[in-house]
Amino acid sequence: MSELMSQIITPQVQSAFTFMIVMLVILYVLVVVWVARDAYHRGTIWWAWALVALVPIVGVIAYCLLRPSLLQIDRDEQELEVALKQRELMKYGECANCGYPVEADYVICPNCHQRLKNQCSQCGHALDPSWTVCPYCATPVGAAPRKRQSTKARNAHPRTATRRTSGAPSQARGNQPGQNQPSHQQRQAAQR
């Protein structure tokens, strides 16, 4: 029998067998290193998976079946995309009355005509109900629009005409203290 074995196991077969064993050991080490790196990049406990991968074949199969589907960087990118889409969707909303999709600057719902927001009396922009001042023209919310009238228009107005006839001089009335005069900011907004 030893004679038969010596004929089968020649130096060439022994070197081929040794080469195959060395290649399997290198492959085994590379698989363990791959499992550890892949687990690290997927955001799991890499050293635990490296220990599992030390079990030949079964450890690698278990890791491939149980590993997270996405790399950590892909998950972060996916979360950023979701956050971006949520931010874009915040521009839009739904009507509280009928559920129709509305944009952020809609004042009324185009479907049910429910009032969604207030409108600035000075510049006409849509205002959030919680705002106390218009961010576009600095007009306090709820302030009545101030329209400048020419002297001809004031003279033609019936109340102005009755005041003139009552004997009050028109110039003295225009300069009386306590009378509503437009502020500096309102005058600048009107000039724009």
C-alpha positions in Angstrom: 0.0 0.0 0.0 2.8 2.4 0.8 4.3 1.6 -2.5 1.0 2.5 -4.2 0.8 5.8 -2.2 4.3 6.7 -3.1 3.5 6.2 -6.8 0.3 8.4 -6.5 1.8 11.1 -4.4 4.6 12.3 -6.5 6.5 15.5 -5.9 4.4 17.3 -8.5 1.1 16.2 -6.9 2.5 17.3 -3.5 3.4 20.7 -4.8 0.0 21.1 -6.5 -1.8 20.0 -3.2 0.3 22.4 -1.2 -0.5 25.2 -3.7 -4.2 24.5 -3.3 -4.0 24.5 0.5 -2.2 27.8 0.4 -4.8 29.3 -2.0 -7.7 28.1 0.2 -6.1 29.7 3.3 -5.5 33.0 1.4 -9.1 32.9 0.2 -10.4 32.1 3.7 -8.4 35.1 5.1 -9.6 37.4 2.3 -13.2 36.3 2.9 -12.9 37.2 6.7 -11.4 40.5 5.8 -14.1 41.2 3.2 -16.8 40.4 5.8 -15.2 42.7 8.4 -14.8 45.6 5.9 -18.3 45.1 4.4 -19.9 45.0 7.9 -18.0 48.2 8.8 -19.2 50.0 5.7 -22.8 48.9 6.3 -22.7 50.3 9.8 -22.9 47.1 11.8 -20.6 45.6 14.5 -17.8 44.6 12.2 -15.7 42.7 14.7 -18.7 40.4 15.6 -19.3 39.6 12.0 -15.6 38.9 11.5 -15.8 36.4 14.3 -18.8 34.8 12.6 -17.0 34.7 9.3 -14.2 32.6 11.0 -16.5 29.7 10.8 -15.7 28.3 7.4 -18.4 28.6 4.7 -21.3 28.8 7.2 -20.2 32.1 8.7 -19.9 33.8 5.3 -23.3 32.4 4.2 -24.9 33.6 7.5 -23.4 37.1 6.9 -24.6 37.3 3.3 -28.1 36.4 4.4 -28.3 38.7 7.5 -26.3 41.7 6.5 -28.0 45.1 6.0 -29.1 45.7 2.4 -27.5 49.2 2.1 -24.1 50.7 2.9 -24.1 53.4 5.6 -23.2 56.0 3.0 -26.2 54.9 0.8 -28.5 55.1 3.8 -27.3 58.6 4.7 -27.8 59.7 1.1 -31.3 58.2 1.1 -32.1 60.0 4.3 -30.9 63.3 2.8 -33.1 62.7 -0.3 -36.1 62.0 1.9 -35.4 65.2 3.9 -35.1 67.2 0.7 -38.4 65.8 -0.6 -40.1 66.6 2.7 -38.8 70.1 2.5 -40.1 70.4 -1.0 -43.5 69.0 0.1 -43.6 71.6 2.9 -44.1 74.2 0.1 -47.4 72.5 -0.5 -50.1 71.5 1.8 -53.7 70.5 1.9 -56.8 72.6 2.4 -58.1 72.0 6.0 -61.7 72.1 4.7 -61.6 69.7 1.7 -58.1 68.2 1.6 -57.3 69.6 -1.9 -53.6 70.1 -2.5 -52.6 73.8 -2.2 -49.4 75.7 -2.6 -47.8 77.7 0.2 -48.8 81.1 -1.2 -52.4 80.3 -1.9 -54.8 82.7 -0.1 -58.0 80.7 -0.8 -58.5 77.0 -1.8 -59.2 76.8 -5.5 -61.6 73.9 -4.9 -63.9 74.9 -2.0 -63.0 78.6 -1.8 -62.1 78.3 1.9 -59.8 81.2 3.1 -56.4 79.7 3.8 -54.3 82.8 4.6 -54.6 86.5 5.1 -53.5 88.9 2.5 -51.4 91.9 3.1 -53.4 95.0 2.7 -50.4 97.0 1.4 -48.6 94.7 -1.0 -51.0 91.8 -1.5 -48.7 88.9 -0.5 -50.1 85.9 1.2 -49.4 86.0 5.0 -49.2 83.2 7.5 -51.8 83.6 10.2 -49.2 83.6 12.9 -47.4 86.7 11.5 -47.9 90.1 13.0 -46.1 92.0 10.3 -45.8 91.5 6.6 -42.2 90.4 5.8 -42.4 91.9 2.3 -43.4 95.5 3.0 -43.2 95.8 6.8 -46.9 96.7 7.2 -48.4 95.5 10.5 -50.9 92.7 9.8 -54.5 94.0 10.1 -53.6 97.6 9.3 -55.9 99.2 6.7 -54.3 100.3 3.5 -53.5 103.9 3.2 -54.2 105.5 0.0 -52.9 109.0 -0.8 -55.5 111.3 -2.3 -54.7 114.3 -4.4 -56.0 117.7 -3.3 -58.7 117.6 -6.0 -59.9 114.2 -4.7 -60.0 115.5 -1.1 -61.9 118.6 -2.3 -64.4 116.4 -4.1 -65.0 114.2 -1.2 -68.3 115.1 0.6 -66.9 115.0 4.1 -64.1 117.3 3.2 -66.4 119.7 1.5 -68.6 119.9 4.6 -65.6 120.5 6.9 -64.5 123.4 4.7 -67.8 124.9 4.9 -67.8 124.6 8.6 -65.1 127.3 8.7 -62.0 125.3 9.7 -59.0 126.3 7.6 -57.7 123.4 5.5 -54.0 124.0 6.3 -54.5 124.1 10.0 -56.4 120.8 9.8 -53.5 119.1 7.9 -50.9 120.0 10.5 -52.9 119.2 13.6 -51.0 117.0 16.1 -52.4 113.5 16.7 -53.7 113.2 13.2 -52.8 110.0 11.4 -49.8 110.6 9.2 -48.0 107.8 7.3 -44.7 106.7 9.0 -41.4 106.8 7.3 -41.5 103.1 6.5 -45.0 103.3 5.0 -43.9 106.3 2.9 -40.9 104.3 1.6 -43.1 101.3 0.8 -45.6 103.5 -1.1 -42.8 105.0 -3.2 -41.7 101.5 -4.3 
